[in-house]
Amino acid sequence: MADITMYELPGCPYCAKVRSKLDDLGLDYDIIEVPRSHSERTQVEAVSGQTGVPVITDESTGVEGMPESDDIVEYLEETYR
């Protein structure tokens, strides 16, 4: 199990942006696909307080439920580059 977990919806362009950055940096990560219906996204809501994706957690740095693709990409660049 990787330290980084990403919550995503297949086909989401913002999720693809984060996944691309994770891959560019050569990071290991786990993916959790969320349901299409926001009302069914209880798992991502539990970690982030909201139902939008992408969201990441990073056990190695204590990040729990970071939303917003631009913020996630910036965090990954600052932390892992």
NORBEL-V519662 format. One line per field, one symbol per residue. phi: phi as a letter, one per 20 degrees, with the letter a starting at -180 (. if undefined). A space follows every 50 residues. Layout:
phi: ???
This chain:
phi: .efecdebdgnfffffffgffgfgemeebddceefffgfeefffffecnb dfceccccffdnfcmeemgfffffgfffede
